[in-house]
Amino acid sequence: MNVSRRTMLGDVNPNEKINTQVIYATSAGSKSSFAYSALIDVFEKAIMDPSRNFCMGLDYRVPLLHGLLDYNYIQGLKLSPSYEEAAF
Protein backbone atom coordinates (compact mmCIF):
# COMPACT_ATOMS: atom_id res chain seq x y z
CA MET A 1 0.00 0.00 0.00
CA ASN A 2 1.50 3.34 -1.00
CA VAL A 3 -0.80 5.32 1.28
CA SER A 4 -1.19 4.19 4.88
CA ARG A 5 -4.73 3.36 5.94
CA ARG A 6 -6.32 5.83 8.29
CA THR A 7 -8.66 5.35 11.23
CA MET A 8 -12.10 6.95 11.37
CA LEU A 9 -10.44 9.92 13.08
CA GLY A 10 -7.99 10.33 10.18
CA ASP A 11 -4.93 9.12 12.11
CA VAL A 12 -2.45 6.47 10.98
CA ASN A 13 -2.21 3.50 13.35
CA PRO A 14 1.57 2.91 13.78
CA ASN A 15 0.94 -0.67 14.94
CA GLU A 16 -0.88 -1.76 11.78
CA LYS A 17 1.55 -3.95 9.83
CA ILE A 18 -0.24 -3.65 6.46
CA ASN A 19 0.78 -0.01 6.04
CA THR A 20 3.36 0.38 3.25
CA GLN A 21 3.35 -3.37 2.59
CA VAL A 22 4.19 -4.66 -0.90
CA ILE A 23 3.21 -8.13 -2.09
CA TYR A 24 4.49 -9.62 -5.35
CA ALA A 25 2.88 -12.69 -6.87
CA THR A 26 4.15 -13.80 -10.23
CA SER A 27 4.42 -16.79 -12.50
CA ALA A 28 7.50 -17.97 -14.35
CA GLY A 29 9.41 -15.41 -16.32
CA SER A 30 12.87 -14.67 -17.60
CA LYS A 31 15.82 -13.49 -15.54
CA SER A 32 15.74 -10.17 -17.40
CA SER A 33 12.17 -9.38 -16.24
CA PHE A 34 11.04 -6.92 -13.57
CA ALA A 35 9.55 -9.79 -11.56
CA TYR A 36 12.94 -11.54 -11.33
CA SER A 37 14.66 -8.30 -10.25
CA ALA A 38 11.98 -7.76 -7.59
CA LEU A 39 12.42 -11.37 -6.41
CA ILE A 40 16.16 -10.90 -5.91
CA ASP A 41 15.58 -7.59 -4.12
CA VAL A 42 13.03 -9.07 -1.69
CA PHE A 43 15.16 -12.21 -1.21
CA GLU A 44 18.20 -10.12 -0.22
CA LYS A 45 16.09 -7.99 2.14
CA ALA A 46 14.66 -11.15 3.73
CA ILE A 47 18.20 -12.31 4.49
CA MET A 48 19.28 -8.94 5.92
CA ASP A 49 16.08 -8.08 7.81
CA PRO A 50 13.87 -11.19 8.21
CA SER A 51 11.57 -9.54 10.75
CA ARG A 52 10.33 -7.09 8.09
CA ASN A 53 10.72 -9.08 4.85
CA PHE A 54 9.59 -12.48 3.60
CA CYS A 55 10.23 -14.34 0.38
CA MET A 56 8.66 -17.63 -0.68
CA GLY A 57 9.14 -19.39 -3.95
CA LEU A 58 7.79 -22.50 -5.59
CA ASP A 59 9.06 -24.14 -8.74
CA TYR A 60 7.67 -26.62 -11.23
CA ARG A 61 8.34 -29.57 -8.89
CA VAL A 62 5.39 -28.71 -6.60
CA PRO A 63 2.67 -29.05 -9.28
CA LEU A 64 4.63 -31.99 -10.71
CA LEU A 65 4.50 -33.74 -7.32
CA HIS A 66 0.73 -33.25 -7.11
CA GLY A 67 0.05 -34.47 -10.63
CA LEU A 68 -0.84 -31.07 -12.10
CA LEU A 69 2.02 -31.21 -14.59
CA ASP A 70 3.06 -34.20 -16.67
CA TYR A 71 6.64 -35.39 -16.04
CA ASN A 72 7.16 -36.37 -19.67
CA TYR A 73 6.06 -32.90 -20.79
CA ILE A 74 8.65 -31.25 -18.52
CA GLN A 75 11.39 -33.65 -19.68
CA GLY A 76 10.48 -32.90 -23.29
CA LEU A 77 10.85 -29.17 -22.67
CA LYS A 78 14.23 -29.65 -21.00
CA LEU A 79 15.54 -31.89 -23.80
CA SER A 80 14.39 -29.52 -26.55
CA PRO A 81 17.21 -27.84 -28.52
CA SER A 82 15.55 -24.49 -27.88
CA TYR A 83 15.62 -25.02 -24.08
CA GLU A 84 17.15 -22.15 -22.12
CA GLU A 85 17.59 -22.63 -18.38
CA ALA A 86 17.30 -18.88 -17.78
CA ALA A 87 13.85 -18.81 -19.39
CA PHE A 88 12.52 -22.05 -17.89
N, CA, C and O atoms as CSV, one atom per row, in Angstrom:
chain,resi,resn,atom,element,x,y,z
A,1,MET,N,N,0.855,-1.165,0.000
A,1,MET,CA,C,0.000,0.000,0.000
A,1,MET,C,C,0.905,1.233,0.000
A,1,MET,O,O,1.771,1.367,0.864
A,2,ASN,N,N,0.709,2.116,-0.948
A,2,ASN,CA,C,1.502,3.339,-0.996
A,2,ASN,C,C,1.052,4.342,0.053
A,2,ASN,O,O,1.868,5.075,0.612
A,3,VAL,N,N,-0.244,4.371,0.318
A,3,VAL,CA,C,-0.800,5.318,1.280
A,3,VAL,C,C,-1.279,4.528,2.493
A,3,VAL,O,O,-2.073,3.596,2.359
A,4,SER,N,N,-0.801,4.897,3.666
A,4,SER,CA,C,-1.191,4.192,4.884
A,4,SER,C,C,-2.678,4.362,5.144
A,4,SER,O,O,-3.239,5.439,4.941
A,5,ARG,N,N,-3.306,3.288,5.595
A,5,ARG,CA,C,-4.733,3.357,5.935
A,5,ARG,C,C,-4.923,4.246,7.152
A,5,ARG,O,O,-4.068,4.308,8.036
A,6,ARG,N,N,-6.026,4.914,7.180
A,6,ARG,CA,C,-6.319,5.832,8.293
A,6,ARG,C,C,-7.518,5.339,9.088
A,6,ARG,O,O,-8.402,4.665,8.559
A,7,THR,N,N,-7.530,5.689,10.373
A,7,THR,CA,C,-8.656,5.349,11.235
A,7,THR,C,C,-9.816,6.279,10.913
A,7,THR,O,O,-9.689,7.168,10.071
A,8,MET,N,N,-10.942,6.078,11.580
A,8,MET,CA,C,-12.099,6.948,11.374
A,8,MET,C,C,-11.801,8.388,11.773
A,8,MET,O,O,-12.448,9.315,11.288
A,9,LEU,N,N,-10.823,8.577,12.656
A,9,LEU,CA,C,-10.441,9.923,13.085
A,9,LEU,C,C,-9.410,10.557,12.159
A,9,LEU,O,O,-9.031,11.712,12.354
A,10,GLY,N,N,-8.949,9.806,11.147
A,10,GLY,CA,C,-7.990,10.328,10.182
A,10,GLY,C,C,-6.537,10.112,10.565
A,10,GLY,O,O,-5.636,10.600,9.883
A,11,ASP,N,N,-6.295,9.376,11.665
A,11,ASP,CA,C,-4.929,9.119,12.109
A,11,ASP,C,C,-4.412,7.810,11.523
A,11,ASP,O,O,-5.190,6.920,11.178
A,12,VAL,N,N,-3.089,7.706,11.415
A,12,VAL,CA,C,-2.454,6.465,10.983
A,12,VAL,C,C,-2.116,5.658,12.224
A,12,VAL,O,O,-1.503,6.173,13.159
A,13,ASN,N,N,-2.518,4.385,12.234
A,13,ASN,CA,C,-2.211,3.502,13.350
A,13,ASN,C,C,-0.789,2.962,13.148
A,13,ASN,O,O,-0.571,2.183,12.220
A,14,PRO,N,N,0.186,3.350,13.985
A,14,PRO,CA,C,1.571,2.913,13.781
A,14,PRO,C,C,1.774,1.418,14.014
A,14,PRO,O,O,2.799,0.869,13.609
A,15,ASN,N,N,0.820,0.751,14.657
A,15,ASN,CA,C,0.940,-0.675,14.935
A,15,ASN,C,C,0.352,-1.563,13.851
A,15,ASN,O,O,0.468,-2.786,13.924
A,16,GLU,N,N,-0.271,-0.971,12.855
A,16,GLU,CA,C,-0.877,-1.756,11.783
A,16,GLU,C,C,0.204,-2.148,10.773
A,16,GLU,O,O,0.797,-1.287,10.124
A,17,LYS,N,N,0.452,-3.444,10.648
A,17,LYS,CA,C,1.549,-3.953,9.827
A,17,LYS,C,C,1.303,-3.805,8.325
A,17,LYS,O,O,2.260,-3.793,7.550
A,18,ILE,N,N,0.046,-3.692,7.896
A,18,ILE,CA,C,-0.239,-3.653,6.461
A,18,ILE,C,C,0.180,-2.326,5.816
A,18,ILE,O,O,0.313,-2.253,4.594
A,19,ASN,N,N,0.384,-1.304,6.603
A,19,ASN,CA,C,0.782,-0.013,6.040
A,19,ASN,C,C,2.120,-0.147,5.321
A,19,ASN,O,O,3.067,-0.735,5.844
A,20,THR,N,N,2.181,0.399,4.132
A,20,THR,CA,C,3.361,0.378,3.251
A,20,THR,C,C,3.866,-1.031,2.961
A,20,THR,O,O,5.069,-1.229,2.794
A,21,GLN,N,N,2.984,-1.994,2.901
A,21,GLN,CA,C,3.350,-3.372,2.594
A,21,GLN,C,C,3.242,-3.613,1.089
A,21,GLN,O,O,2.293,-3.153,0.455
A,22,VAL,N,N,4.204,-4.326,0.519
A,22,VAL,CA,C,4.195,-4.658,-0.901
A,22,VAL,C,C,4.189,-6.171,-1.027
A,22,VAL,O,O,4.983,-6.855,-0.381
A,23,ILE,N,N,3.297,-6.694,-1.857
A,23,ILE,CA,C,3.213,-8.132,-2.093
A,23,ILE,C,C,3.362,-8.375,-3.592
A,23,ILE,O,O,2.631,-7.800,-4.398
A,24,TYR,N,N,4.311,-9.227,-3.957
A,24,TYR,CA,C,4.491,-9.623,-5.350
A,24,TYR,C,C,4.028,-11.064,-5.498
A,24,TYR,O,O,4.380,-11.920,-4.688
A,25,ALA,N,N,3.258,-11.323,-6.508
A,25,ALA,CA,C,2.877,-12.692,-6.870
A,25,ALA,C,C,3.048,-12.790,-8.375
A,25,ALA,O,O,2.447,-12.023,-9.127
A,26,THR,N,N,3.860,-13.727,-8.808
A,26,THR,CA,C,4.151,-13.802,-10.229
A,26,THR,C,C,4.321,-15.248,-10.668
A,26,THR,O,O,4.592,-16.130,-9.853
A,27,SER,N,N,4.163,-15.475,-11.935
A,27,SER,CA,C,4.425,-16.793,-12.497
A,27,SER,C,C,5.820,-16.779,-13.118
A,27,SER,O,O,6.554,-15.798,-13.000
A,28,ALA,N,N,6.166,-17.858,-13.765
A,28,ALA,CA,C,7.503,-17.971,-14.346
A,28,ALA,C,C,7.768,-16.857,-15.345
A,28,ALA,O,O,6.870,-16.405,-16.057
A,29,GLY,N,N,8.995,-16.437,-15.379
A,29,GLY,CA,C,9.414,-15.406,-16.321
A,29,GLY,C,C,10.903,-15.513,-16.559
A,29,GLY,O,O,11.550,-16.428,-16.049
A,30,SER,N,N,11.443,-14.609,-17.313
A,30,SER,CA,C,12.874,-14.669,-17.604
A,30,SER,C,C,13.665,-13.886,-16.563
A,30,SER,O,O,13.115,-13.062,-15.833
A,31,LYS,N,N,14.959,-14.160,-16.511
A,31,LYS,CA,C,15.818,-13.494,-15.537
A,31,LYS,C,C,16.000,-12.015,-15.853
A,31,LYS,O,O,16.491,-11.265,-15.010
A,32,SER,N,N,15.620,-11.585,-17.039
A,32,SER,CA,C,15.743,-10.173,-17.398
A,32,SER,C,C,14.451,-9.401,-17.115
A,32,SER,O,O,14.355,-8.227,-17.474
A,33,SER,N,N,13.458,-10.032,-16.480
A,33,SER,CA,C,12.170,-9.378,-16.236
A,33,SER,C,C,12.173,-8.590,-14.931
A,33,SER,O,O,13.023,-8.798,-14.065
A,34,PHE,N,N,11.206,-7.680,-14.804
A,34,PHE,CA,C,11.041,-6.918,-13.573
A,34,PHE,C,C,10.743,-7.844,-12.401
A,34,PHE,O,O,11.241,-7.627,-11.296
A,35,ALA,N,N,9.936,-8.873,-12.635
A,35,ALA,CA,C,9.552,-9.788,-11.559
A,35,ALA,C,C,10.775,-10.489,-10.972
A,35,ALA,O,O,10.857,-10.679,-9.758
A,36,TYR,N,N,11.725,-10.874,-11.823
A,36,TYR,CA,C,12.936,-11.538,-11.329
A,36,TYR,C,C,13.789,-10.560,-10.514
A,36,TYR,O,O,14.330,-10.929,-9.472
A,37,SER,N,N,13.908,-9.323,-10.985
A,37,SER,CA,C,14.658,-8.302,-10.245
A,37,SER,C,C,14.027,-8.034,-8.884
A,37,SER,O,O,14.732,-7.894,-7.885
A,38,ALA,N,N,12.697,-7.963,-8.846
A,38,ALA,CA,C,11.985,-7.756,-7.586
A,38,ALA,C,C,12.187,-8.947,-6.657
A,38,ALA,O,O,12.351,-8.767,-5.451
A,39,LEU,N,N,12.177,-10.169,-7.205
A,39,LEU,CA,C,12.415,-11.366,-6.408
A,39,LEU,C,C,13.775,-11.310,-5.726
A,39,LEU,O,O,13.878,-11.568,-4.526
A,40,ILE,N,N,14.818,-10.977,-6.477
A,40,ILE,CA,C,16.162,-10.904,-5.915
A,40,ILE,C,C,16.228,-9.817,-4.848
A,40,ILE,O,O,16.862,-10.010,-3.811
A,41,ASP,N,N,15.589,-8.689,-5.086
A,41,ASP,CA,C,15.576,-7.588,-4.117
A,41,ASP,C,C,14.921,-8.023,-2.806
A,41,ASP,O,O,15.478,-7.808,-1.729
A,42,VAL,N,N,13.745,-8.628,-2.898
A,42,VAL,CA,C,13.033,-9.073,-1.689
A,42,VAL,C,C,13.800,-10.197,-1.001
A,42,VAL,O,O,13.857,-10.242,0.228
A,43,PHE,N,N,14.387,-11.103,-1.777
A,43,PHE,CA,C,15.163,-12.209,-1.213
A,43,PHE,C,C,16.352,-11.685,-0.392
A,43,PHE,O,O,16.610,-12.161,0.713
A,44,GLU,N,N,17.066,-10.706,-0.942
A,44,GLU,CA,C,18.198,-10.119,-0.216
A,44,GLU,C,C,17.730,-9.408,1.052
A,44,GLU,O,O,18.363,-9.522,2.101
A,45,LYS,N,N,16.624,-8.677,0.955
A,45,LYS,CA,C,16.086,-7.989,2.135
A,45,LYS,C,C,15.645,-8.981,3.207
A,45,LYS,O,O,15.798,-8.723,4.401
A,46,ALA,N,N,15.090,-10.129,2.772
A,46,ALA,CA,C,14.656,-11.150,3.732
A,46,ALA,C,C,15.845,-11.746,4.475
A,46,ALA,O,O,15.716,-12.138,5.635
A,47,ILE,N,N,16.989,-11.817,3.826
A,47,ILE,CA,C,18.197,-12.307,4.494
A,47,ILE,C,C,18.718,-11.269,5.489
A,47,ILE,O,O,19.105,-11.613,6.605
A,48,MET,N,N,18.726,-10.006,5.083
A,48,MET,CA,C,19.285,-8.944,5.925
A,48,MET,C,C,18.352,-8.519,7.057
A,48,MET,O,O,18.814,-8.177,8.146
A,49,ASP,N,N,17.049,-8.539,6.806
A,49,ASP,CA,C,16.084,-8.082,7.809
A,49,ASP,C,C,14.851,-8.983,7.783
A,49,ASP,O,O,13.794,-8.570,7.308
A,50,PRO,N,N,14.979,-10.229,8.298
A,50,PRO,CA,C,13.875,-11.191,8.206
A,50,PRO,C,C,12.630,-10.818,9.011
A,50,PRO,O,O,11.553,-11.355,8.752
A,51,SER,N,N,12.754,-9.923,9.969
A,51,SER,CA,C,11.571,-9.536,10.751
A,51,SER,C,C,10.641,-8.614,9.954
A,51,SER,O,O,9.475,-8.453,10.316
A,52,ARG,N,N,11.143,-8.013,8.881
A,52,ARG,CA,C,10.330,-7.090,8.085
A,52,ARG,C,C,10.120,-7.551,6.644
A,52,ARG,O,O,9.348,-6.938,5.907
A,53,ASN,N,N,10.798,-8.625,6.237
A,53,ASN,CA,C,10.723,-9.081,4.854
A,53,ASN,C,C,10.560,-10.592,4.799
A,53,ASN,O,O,11.070,-11.319,5.651
A,54,PHE,N,N,9.832,-11.055,3.769
A,54,PHE,CA,C,9.587,-12.483,3.603
A,54,PHE,C,C,9.575,-12.809,2.121
A,54,PHE,O,O,9.004,-12.073,1.317
A,55,CYS,N,N,10.202,-13.904,1.772
A,55,CYS,CA,C,10.233,-14.342,0.377
A,55,CYS,C,C,9.933,-15.834,0.331
A,55,CYS,O,O,10.539,-16.619,1.059
A,56,MET,N,N,8.998,-16.218,-0.524
A,56,MET,CA,C,8.658,-17.626,-0.676
A,56,MET,C,C,8.587,-17.927,-2.165
A,56,MET,O,O,8.010,-17.162,-2.937
A,57,GLY,N,N,9.167,-19.027,-2.551
A,57,GLY,CA,C,9.140,-19.390,-3.955
A,57,GLY,C,C,8.790,-20.849,-4.143
A,57,GLY,O,O,9.116,-21.694,-3.308
A,58,LEU,N,N,8.139,-21.131,-5.222
A,58,LEU,CA,C,7.791,-22.505,-5.591
A,58,LEU,C,C,8.213,-22.711,-7.037
A,58,LEU,O,O,8.093,-21.796,-7.853
A,59,ASP,N,N,8.696,-23.877,-7.360
A,59,ASP,CA,C,9.064,-24.139,-8.740
A,59,ASP,C,C,8.158,-25.209,-9.336
A,59,ASP,O,O,7.154,-25.593,-8.735
A,60,TYR,N,N,8.517,-25.680,-10.508
A,60,TYR,CA,C,7.669,-26.623,-11.232
A,60,TYR,C,C,7.508,-27.948,-10.500
A,60,TYR,O,O,6.572,-28.694,-10.789
A,61,ARG,N,N,8.400,-28.261,-9.556
A,61,ARG,CA,C,8.335,-29.566,-8.892
A,61,ARG,C,C,7.115,-29.714,-7.982
A,61,ARG,O,O,6.666,-30.836,-7.748
A,62,VAL,N,N,6.570,-28.616,-7.465
A,62,VAL,CA,C,5.387,-28.706,-6.599
A,62,VAL,C,C,4.167,-29.171,-7.396
A,62,VAL,O,O,3.531,-30.145,-6.993
A,63,PRO,N,N,3.810,-28.516,-8.514
A,63,PRO,CA,C,2.673,-29.052,-9.282
A,63,PRO,C,C,2.979,-30.409,-9.904
A,63,PRO,O,O,2.065,-31.204,-10.123
A,64,LEU,N,N,4.242,-30.686,-10.191
A,64,LEU,CA,C,4.629,-31.992,-10.706
A,64,LEU,C,C,4.362,-33.076,-9.664
A,64,LEU,O,O,3.841,-34.142,-9.993
A,65,LEU,N,N,4.714,-32.807,-8.422
A,65,LEU,CA,C,4.503,-33.738,-7.322
A,65,LEU,C,C,3.022,-34.053,-7.118
A,65,LEU,O,O,2.670,-35.178,-6.761
A,66,HIS,N,N,2.161,-33.073,-7.340
A,66,HIS,CA,C,0.727,-33.245,-7.113
A,66,HIS,C,C,-0.038,-33.639,-8.376
A,66,HIS,O,O,-1.268,-33.626,-8.396
A,67,GLY,N,N,0.693,-33.983,-9.415
A,67,GLY,CA,C,0.050,-34.472,-10.627
A,67,GLY,C,C,-0.590,-33.408,-11.496
A,67,GLY,O,O,-1.395,-33.737,-12.367
A,68,LEU,N,N,-0.260,-32.143,-11.286
A,68,LEU,CA,C,-0.835,-31.073,-12.100
A,68,LEU,C,C,-0.055,-30.851,-13.393
A,68,LEU,O,O,-0.592,-30.328,-14.369
A,69,LEU,N,N,1.202,-31.248,-13.391
A,69,LEU,CA,C,2.024,-31.207,-14.595
A,69,LEU,C,C,2.464,-32.621,-14.933
A,69,LEU,O,O,2.656,-33.450,-14.043
A,70,ASP,N,N,2.623,-32.891,-16.213
A,70,ASP,CA,C,3.064,-34.201,-16.666
A,70,ASP,C,C,4.590,-34.239,-16.715
A,70,ASP,O,O,5.214,-33.362,-17.313
A,71,TYR,N,N,5.191,-35.251,-16.089
A,71,TYR,CA,C,6.642,-35.391,-16.035
A,71,TYR,C,C,7.246,-35.472,-17.436
A,71,TYR,O,O,8.270,-34.845,-17.706
A,72,ASN,N,N,6.628,-36.229,-18.313
A,72,ASN,CA,C,7.155,-36.373,-19.674
A,72,ASN,C,C,7.135,-35.053,-20.438
A,72,ASN,O,O,8.018,-34.789,-21.254
A,73,TYR,N,N,6.130,-34.232,-20.175
A,73,TYR,CA,C,6.063,-32.904,-20.794
A,73,TYR,C,C,7.244,-32.044,-20.356
A,73,TYR,O,O,7.887,-31.402,-21.186
A,74,ILE,N,N,7.532,-32.028,-19.060
A,74,ILE,CA,C,8.653,-31.246,-18.522
A,74,ILE,C,C,9.976,-31.759,-19.087
A,74,ILE,O,O,10.829,-30.964,-19.484
A,75,GLN,N,N,10.152,-33.080,-19.127
A,75,GLN,CA,C,11.386,-33.655,-19.678
A,75,GLN,C,C,11.542,-33.284,-21.150
A,75,GLN,O,O,12.647,-32.992,-21.607
A,76,GLY,N,N,10.442,-33.296,-21.884
A,76,GLY,CA,C,10.479,-32.902,-23.290
A,76,GLY,C,C,10.926,-31.462,-23.467
A,76,GLY,O,O,11.706,-31.154,-24.368
A,77,LEU,N,N,10.429,-30.574,-22.603
A,77,LEU,CA,C,10.849,-29.175,-22.666
A,77,LEU,C,C,12.338,-29.035,-22.382
A,77,LEU,O,O,13.040,-28.288,-23.065
A,78,LYS,N,N,12.813,-29.753,-21.376
A,78,LYS,CA,C,14.228,-29.647,-21.001
A,78,LYS,C,C,15.159,-30.232,-22.056
A,78,LYS,O,O,16.287,-29.764,-22.210
A,79,LEU,N,N,14.705,-31.246,-22.782
A,79,LEU,CA,C,15.540,-31.888,-23.797
A,79,LEU,C,C,15.449,-31.204,-25.159
A,79,LEU,O,O,16.181,-31.559,-26.083
A,80,SER,N,N,14.565,-30.238,-25.285
A,80,SER,CA,C,14.395,-29.523,-26.547
A,80,SER,C,C,15.656,-28.712,-26.872
A,80,SER,O,O,16.282,-28.159,-25.968
A,81,PRO,N,N,16.030,-28.637,-28.152
A,81,PRO,CA,C,17.209,-27.843,-28.524
A,81,PRO,C,C,17.029,-26.351,-28.265
A,81,PRO,O,O,18.012,-25.617,-28.170
A,82,SER,N,N,15.799,-25.903,-28.151
A,82,SER,CA,C,15.553,-24.489,-27.880
A,82,SER,C,C,15.459,-24.177,-26.383
A,82,SER,O,O,15.164,-23.045,-25.998
A,83,TYR,N,N,15.710,-25.183,-25.545
A,83,TYR,CA,C,15.621,-25.021,-24.084
A,83,TYR,C,C,16.677,-24.045,-23.587
A,83,TYR,O,O,17.855,-24.159,-23.928
A,84,GLU,N,N,16.244,-23.087,-22.780
A,84,GLU,CA,C,17.153,-22.150,-22.122
A,84,GLU,C,C,16.838,-22.181,-20.634
A,84,GLU,O,O,15.713,-21.887,-20.229
A,85,GLU,N,N,17.817,-22.532,-19.826
A,85,GLU,CA,C,17.592,-22.625,-18.380
A,85,GLU,C,C,17.127,-21.290,-17.801
A,85,GLU,O,O,16.285,-21.265,-16.903
A,86,ALA,N,N,17.660,-20.194,-18.302
A,86,ALA,CA,C,17.298,-18.875,-17.783
A,86,ALA,C,C,15.832,-18.541,-18.023
A,86,ALA,O,O,15.241,-17.770,-17.267
A,87,ALA,N,N,15.247,-19.107,-19.059
A,87,ALA,CA,C,13.854,-18.808,-19.386
A,87,ALA,C,C,12.887,-19.842,-18.841
A,87,ALA,O,O,11.677,-19.625,-18.881
A,88,PHE,N,N,13.394,-20.979,-18.326
A,88,PHE,CA,C,12.515,-22.051,-17.888
A,88,PHE,C,C,11.838,-21.709,-16.607
A,88,PHE,O,O,11.055,-22.506,-16.091
